[in-house]
């Protein structure tokens, strides 16, 4: 339940942050009457995300067993890709997202299609990106979880994100979003590593990967999945009590590479230099 909650909280706050920046900029520039277009874009993005999720669930239900395992592996791999791209994109875009969105709003009003459709498309694509990322992650988690704990966690995360977004927008409260996205990004990397290891197991069940299938260890007597802690770790990080060597290699290799790339200091942006040739100023 914790993993769906935190992922949906993060995704929801990203969507709320985007919507809030657009809404605030419209108010600051005297364009508040265009807010219905913003909400139209949000609603369309939510509808498309829900339809996409329902379609994928319906499609997977029609598959035989091996095809089902293959489908779950593909969903897991896509989920890992979008989760990692999400954390690295936010790490890079956090400083410039406000100015970029404001520029996009101005461009929408300057387009030949008019401000309404430009705003709808801007908000739709920004929010739909978050929604589709969430759909693939939730599918990967729901395939590994039984009961209603994971769906309830996801709904709670969305509800909490709405509340946080309203507090930021209406109340003018400033949160340290950079630290929030940094630490939730680290959490997501661990979640993605577990999903990737599970996808390797799905490929084996589908008959497509048969290497390194010896069990690396067996902790069923120490920390069984059926125990309270084992259940929590399984639901959050895809913990397995007796994983294969291949799954352990993939898990540790993925963590070591991605955490290194994520935590290393960002390179400073190059500063334009000036040189003088005669009486001319040449900007490099």
Kinemage of the C-alpha trace (Angstrom):
@kinemage 1
@onewidth
@group {chain A} dominant
@subgroup {mainchain}
@vectorlist {calphas} color= white
{ca unk a 1} P 0.000 0.000 0.000
{ca unk a 2} L 2.897 2.373 0.742
{ca unk a 3} L 4.425 2.188 -2.748
{ca unk a 4} L 1.192 3.059 -4.632
{ca unk a 5} L 0.489 5.812 -2.096
{ca unk a 6} L 3.875 7.518 -2.445
{ca unk a 7} L 4.043 7.118 -6.222
{ca unk a 8} L 0.566 8.547 -6.728
{ca unk a 9} L 1.307 11.304 -4.207
{ca unk a 10} L 4.391 12.289 -6.186
{ca unk a 11} L 2.662 12.017 -9.566
{ca unk a 12} L -0.356 13.897 -8.258
{ca unk a 13} L 1.785 16.690 -6.834
{ca unk a 14} L 3.609 16.990 -10.168
{ca unk a 15} L 0.263 17.309 -11.984
{ca unk a 16} L -1.035 19.756 -9.342
{ca unk a 17} L 2.187 21.760 -9.569
{ca unk a 18} L 1.848 22.063 -13.354
{ca unk a 19} L -1.822 23.050 -13.110
{ca unk a 20} L -1.116 25.482 -10.281
{ca unk a 21} L 1.689 27.229 -12.172
{ca unk a 22} L -0.547 27.664 -15.223
{ca unk a 23} L -3.485 28.903 -13.097
{ca unk a 24} L -1.322 31.358 -11.148
{ca unk a 25} L 0.239 32.743 -14.320
{ca unk a 26} L -3.192 33.226 -15.884
{ca unk a 27} L -4.314 35.156 -12.794
{ca unk a 28} L -1.143 37.280 -12.764
{ca unk a 29} L -1.560 38.208 -16.429
{ca unk a 30} L -5.274 39.012 -16.179
{ca unk a 31} L -6.456 35.897 -18.005
{ca unk a 32} L -8.430 34.184 -15.245
{ca unk a 33} L -11.428 33.778 -17.558
{ca unk a 34} L -9.453 31.082 -19.379
{ca unk a 35} L -9.416 28.745 -16.356
{ca unk a 36} L -12.271 26.546 -17.737
{ca unk a 37} L -9.893 25.575 -20.556
{ca unk a 38} L -7.329 24.463 -17.955
{ca unk a 39} L -9.870 22.274 -16.159
{ca unk a 40} L -11.028 20.858 -19.499
{ca unk a 41} L -7.463 19.793 -20.234
{ca unk a 42} L -7.144 18.186 -16.785
{ca unk a 43} L -10.422 16.265 -17.134
{ca unk a 44} L -9.553 15.021 -20.627
{ca unk a 45} L -6.131 13.839 -19.405
{ca unk a 46} L -7.690 11.951 -16.479
{ca unk a 47} L -10.291 10.357 -18.773
{ca unk a 48} L -7.678 9.220 -21.305
{ca unk a 49} L -5.513 7.742 -18.527
{ca unk a 50} L -8.452 5.815 -17.052
{ca unk a 51} L -9.525 4.489 -20.448
{ca unk a 52} L -5.959 3.416 -21.214
{ca unk a 53} L -5.703 1.569 -17.899
{ca unk a 54} L -9.082 -0.144 -18.373
{ca unk a 55} L -8.134 -1.153 -21.913
{ca unk a 56} L -4.858 -2.714 -20.809
{ca unk a 57} L -6.580 -4.614 -17.989
{ca unk a 58} L -9.242 -5.915 -20.368
{ca unk a 59} L -6.606 -6.918 -22.914
{ca unk a 60} L -4.510 -8.811 -20.368
{ca unk a 61} L -7.520 -10.771 -19.082
{ca unk a 62} L -7.910 -12.429 -22.497
{ca unk a 63} L -4.394 -13.884 -22.612
{ca unk a 64} L -3.492 -17.542 -21.867
{ca unk a 65} L -1.063 -18.208 -19.003
{ca unk a 66} L 2.278 -17.831 -20.812
{ca unk a 67} L 1.074 -14.836 -22.775
{ca unk a 68} L -0.164 -13.354 -19.497
{ca unk a 69} L 3.316 -13.736 -17.978
{ca unk a 70} L 4.860 -12.126 -21.056
{ca unk a 71} L 2.377 -9.245 -20.887
{ca unk a 72} L 3.164 -8.716 -17.197
{ca unk a 73} L 6.892 -8.663 -18.031
{ca unk a 74} L 6.340 -6.043 -20.742
{ca unk a 75} L 4.202 -3.919 -18.414
{ca unk a 76} L 6.922 -4.199 -15.752
{ca unk a 77} L 9.662 -3.144 -18.160
{ca unk a 78} L 7.613 -0.194 -19.417
{ca unk a 79} L 6.820 0.784 -15.814
{ca unk a 80} L 10.531 0.781 -14.937
{ca unk a 81} L 11.331 2.894 -18.003
{ca unk a 82} L 8.691 5.534 -17.271
{ca unk a 83} L 9.464 5.650 -13.548
{ca unk a 84} L 13.173 6.227 -14.148
{ca unk a 85} L 12.551 8.759 -16.902
{ca unk a 86} L 10.161 10.523 -14.524
{ca unk a 87} L 12.669 10.926 -11.684
{ca unk a 88} L 15.485 12.041 -13.990
{ca unk a 89} L 13.203 14.447 -15.872
{ca unk a 90} L 12.061 16.103 -12.659
{ca unk a 91} L 15.647 16.240 -11.370
{ca unk a 92} L 16.615 18.176 -14.494
{ca unk a 93} L 13.454 20.225 -15.018
{ca unk a 94} L 12.750 21.277 -11.418
{ca unk a 95} L 14.611 24.581 -11.795
{ca unk a 96} L 13.104 25.655 -15.118
{ca unk a 97} L 9.614 24.112 -15.143
{ca unk a 98} L 7.930 27.362 -14.054
{ca unk a 99} L 9.489 29.542 -16.748
{ca unk a 100} L 8.947 26.874 -19.412
{ca unk a 101} L 5.252 26.556 -18.572
{ca unk a 102} L 4.773 30.316 -18.567
{ca unk a 103} L 6.429 30.511 -21.976
{ca unk a 104} L 4.152 27.713 -23.210
{ca unk a 105} L 1.073 29.614 -21.979
{ca unk a 106} L 2.166 32.721 -23.875
{ca unk a 107} L 2.812 30.608 -26.965
{ca unk a 108} L -0.666 29.061 -26.666
{ca unk a 109} L -2.299 32.490 -26.768
{ca unk a 110} L -0.118 33.544 -29.679
{ca unk a 111} L -0.965 30.471 -31.776
{ca unk a 112} L -3.359 30.628 -34.722
{ca unk a 113} L -5.687 28.118 -33.000
{ca unk a 114} L -6.540 30.583 -30.242
{ca unk a 115} L -5.988 30.533 -26.509
{ca unk a 116} L -8.690 27.993 -25.662
{ca unk a 117} L -7.393 25.059 -27.670
{ca unk a 118} L -3.802 25.973 -26.956
{ca unk a 119} L -4.397 25.924 -23.199
{ca unk a 120} L -6.407 22.702 -23.373
{ca unk a 121} L -3.637 20.965 -25.310
{ca unk a 122} L -0.900 22.326 -23.037
{ca unk a 123} L -2.548 21.129 -19.833
{ca unk a 124} L -3.815 17.907 -21.404
{ca unk a 125} L -0.395 16.708 -22.553
{ca unk a 126} L 1.314 17.782 -19.326
{ca unk a 127} L -1.198 16.023 -17.048
{ca unk a 128} L -1.727 13.023 -19.373
{ca unk a 129} L 2.005 12.330 -19.166
{ca unk a 130} L 1.741 11.959 -15.417
{ca unk a 131} L -1.436 9.888 -15.734
{ca unk a 132} L -0.038 7.405 -18.247
{ca unk a 133} L 3.134 7.004 -16.195
{ca unk a 134} L 0.938 6.198 -13.204
{ca unk a 135} L -1.140 3.686 -15.182
{ca unk a 136} L 1.856 1.550 -16.134
{ca unk a 137} L 3.248 1.665 -12.623
{ca unk a 138} L -0.075 0.720 -11.047
{ca unk a 139} L -0.569 -2.150 -13.493
{ca unk a 140} L 2.858 -3.517 -12.556
{ca unk a 141} L 2.077 -3.212 -8.835
{ca unk a 142} L -1.471 -4.590 -9.066
{ca unk a 143} L -0.172 -7.658 -10.916
{ca unk a 144} L 2.024 -8.446 -7.911
{ca unk a 145} L -0.533 -7.629 -5.206
{ca unk a 146} L -3.675 -9.321 -3.984
{ca unk a 147} L -6.614 -7.642 -2.302
{ca unk a 148} L -7.570 -4.004 -2.226
{ca unk a 149} L -4.599 -2.592 -0.299
{ca unk a 150} L -2.742 -1.400 -3.419
{ca unk a 151} L -5.791 0.307 -5.028
{ca unk a 152} L -6.655 1.948 -1.713
{ca unk a 153} L -3.082 3.167 -1.358
{ca unk a 154} L -3.195 4.655 -4.866
{ca unk a 155} L -6.494 6.433 -4.183
{ca unk a 156} L -5.170 7.763 -0.878
{ca unk a 157} L -2.083 9.085 -2.667
{ca unk a 158} L -4.222 10.910 -5.245
{ca unk a 159} L -6.423 12.386 -2.497
{ca unk a 160} L -3.388 13.547 -0.528
{ca unk a 161} L -1.875 15.096 -3.681
{ca unk a 162} L -5.092 17.063 -4.302
{ca unk a 163} L -5.014 18.386 -0.732
{ca unk a 164} L -1.320 19.337 -0.986
{ca unk a 165} L -1.930 21.016 -4.352
{ca unk a 166} L -4.806 23.081 -2.929
{ca unk a 167} L -2.720 24.077 0.096
{ca unk a 168} L 0.120 25.237 -2.171
{ca unk a 169} L -2.157 27.101 -4.596
{ca unk a 170} L -4.843 28.551 -2.317
{ca unk a 171} L -2.901 28.858 0.913
{ca unk a 172} L 0.304 30.105 -0.644
{ca unk a 173} L 2.313 27.570 1.374
{ca unk a 174} L 5.821 26.924 0.091
{ca unk a 175} L 7.192 23.424 0.394
{ca unk a 176} L 10.743 22.309 -0.281
{ca unk a 177} L 9.703 20.478 -3.448
{ca unk a 178} L 13.312 19.894 -4.478
{ca unk a 179} L 13.976 17.768 -1.389
{ca unk a 180} L 10.569 16.099 -1.730
{ca unk a 181} L 11.266 15.034 -5.317
{ca unk a 182} L 14.837 14.025 -4.470
{ca unk a 183} L 13.903 11.596 -1.687
{ca unk a 184} L 10.807 10.228 -3.393
{ca unk a 185} L 13.007 9.746 -6.459
{ca unk a 186} L 15.354 7.517 -4.448
{ca unk a 187} L 12.364 5.559 -3.156
{ca unk a 188} L 11.049 5.136 -6.706
{ca unk a 189} L 14.416 3.799 -7.879
{ca unk a 190} L 14.234 1.022 -5.261
{ca unk a 191} L 10.636 0.261 -6.275
{ca unk a 192} L 11.648 0.158 -9.948
{ca unk a 193} L 14.491 -2.260 -9.152
{ca unk a 194} L 12.009 -4.657 -7.553
{ca unk a 195} L 9.633 -4.386 -10.521
{ca unk a 196} L 12.516 -5.087 -12.913
{ca unk a 197} L 13.571 -8.193 -10.972
{ca unk a 198} L 9.962 -9.413 -11.012
{ca unk a 199} L 9.811 -8.829 -14.784
{ca unk a 200} L 12.809 -11.161 -15.155
{ca unk a 201} L 10.834 -13.818 -13.276
{ca unk a 202} L 7.842 -13.230 -15.555
{ca unk a 203} L 10.051 -13.744 -18.614
{ca unk a 204} L 11.130 -17.089 -17.180
{ca unk a 205} L 7.523 -18.122 -16.560
{ca unk a 206} L 6.732 -17.139 -20.141
{ca unk a 207} L 9.493 -19.463 -21.359
{ca unk a 208} L 11.665 -16.660 -22.743
{ca unk a 209} L 14.458 -16.571 -20.154
{ca unk a 210} L 15.919 -19.705 -18.596
{ca unk a 211} L 19.384 -18.608 -17.502
{ca unk a 212} L 20.648 -18.097 -13.942
{ca unk a 213} L 17.613 -19.799 -12.420
{ca unk a 214} L 19.426 -21.243 -9.395
{ca unk a 215} L 18.205 -19.699 -6.143
{ca unk a 216} L 20.637 -17.158 -4.729
{ca unk a 217} L 19.456 -17.685 -1.125
{ca unk a 218} L 16.444 -18.843 0.831
{ca unk a 219} L 15.174 -16.590 3.594
{ca unk a 220} L 11.853 -18.366 4.010
{ca unk a 221} L 12.889 -19.375 7.525
{ca unk a 222} L 14.202 -15.918 8.442
{ca unk a 223} L 11.934 -13.434 6.697
{ca unk a 224} L 9.070 -15.226 4.933
{ca unk a 225} L 6.814 -13.285 2.596
{ca unk a 226} L 3.859 -14.431 4.731
{ca unk a 227} L 5.185 -12.501 7.761
{ca unk a 228} L 4.092 -8.918 8.440
{ca unk a 229} L 7.461 -7.404 7.533
{ca unk a 230} L 7.815 -9.722 4.542
{ca unk a 231} L 4.373 -8.719 3.276
{ca unk a 232} L 5.229 -5.019 3.602
{ca unk a 233} L 8.583 -5.435 1.842
{ca unk a 234} L 6.968 -7.537 -0.872
{ca unk a 235} L 4.240 -4.984 -1.498
{ca unk a 236} L 6.594 -1.996 -1.501
{ca unk a 237} L 9.876 -3.293 -2.950
{ca unk a 238} L 8.803 -6.628 -4.564
{ca unk a 239} L 10.796 -8.554 -1.936
{ca unk a 240} L 11.193 -12.297 -2.569
{ca unk a 241} L 12.270 -14.813 0.054
{ca unk a 242} L 14.098 -17.074 -2.428
{ca unk a 243} L 15.000 -15.119 -5.586
{ca unk a 244} L 17.036 -16.544 -8.444
{ca unk a 245} L 20.613 -15.510 -9.172
{ca unk a 246} L 19.449 -13.696 -12.297
{ca unk a 247} L 16.904 -11.655 -10.365
{ca unk a 248} L 19.484 -10.672 -7.727
{ca unk a 249} L 22.037 -9.652 -10.385
{ca unk a 250} L 19.452 -7.537 -12.203
{ca unk a 251} L 18.255 -5.933 -8.950
{ca unk a 252} L 21.700 -5.015 -7.610
{ca unk a 253} L 23.106 -4.030 -11.010
{ca unk a 254} L 20.165 -1.738 -11.709
{ca unk a 255} L 20.365 -0.116 -8.261
{ca unk a 256} L 24.109 0.497 -8.397
{ca unk a 257} L 24.035 2.131 -11.842
{ca unk a 258} L 20.845 4.195 -11.488
{ca unk a 259} L 21.529 5.414 -7.938
{ca unk a 260} L 25.018 6.512 -8.982
{ca unk a 261} L 23.657 8.462 -11.958
{ca unk a 262} L 20.843 9.972 -9.896
{ca unk a 263} L 22.896 11.027 -6.859
{ca unk a 264} L 25.967 12.358 -8.613
{ca unk a 265} L 26.177 16.167 -8.627
{ca unk a 266} L 24.536 17.777 -11.629
{ca unk a 267} L 26.914 19.387 -14.075
{ca unk a 268} L 26.753 23.176 -13.965
{ca unk a 269} L 25.354 24.771 -17.062
{ca unk a 270} L 28.050 26.343 -19.257
{ca unk a 271} L 28.386 30.093 -18.837
{ca unk a 272} L 28.731 32.067 -22.085
{ca unk a 273} L 32.170 33.586 -22.423
{ca unk a 274} L 33.095 36.718 -24.254
{ca unk a 275} L 36.192 37.434 -26.252
{ca unk a 276} L 37.204 40.576 -28.043
{ca unk a 277} L 38.651 40.727 -31.526
{ca unk a 278} L 39.522 44.270 -32.417
{ca unk a 279} L 36.484 46.423 -31.780
{ca unk a 280} L 34.010 43.521 -32.171
{ca unk a 281} L 32.478 41.675 -29.216
{ca unk a 282} L 32.261 37.954 -30.057
{ca unk a 283} L 30.097 35.784 -27.802
{ca unk a 284} L 31.237 32.159 -27.704
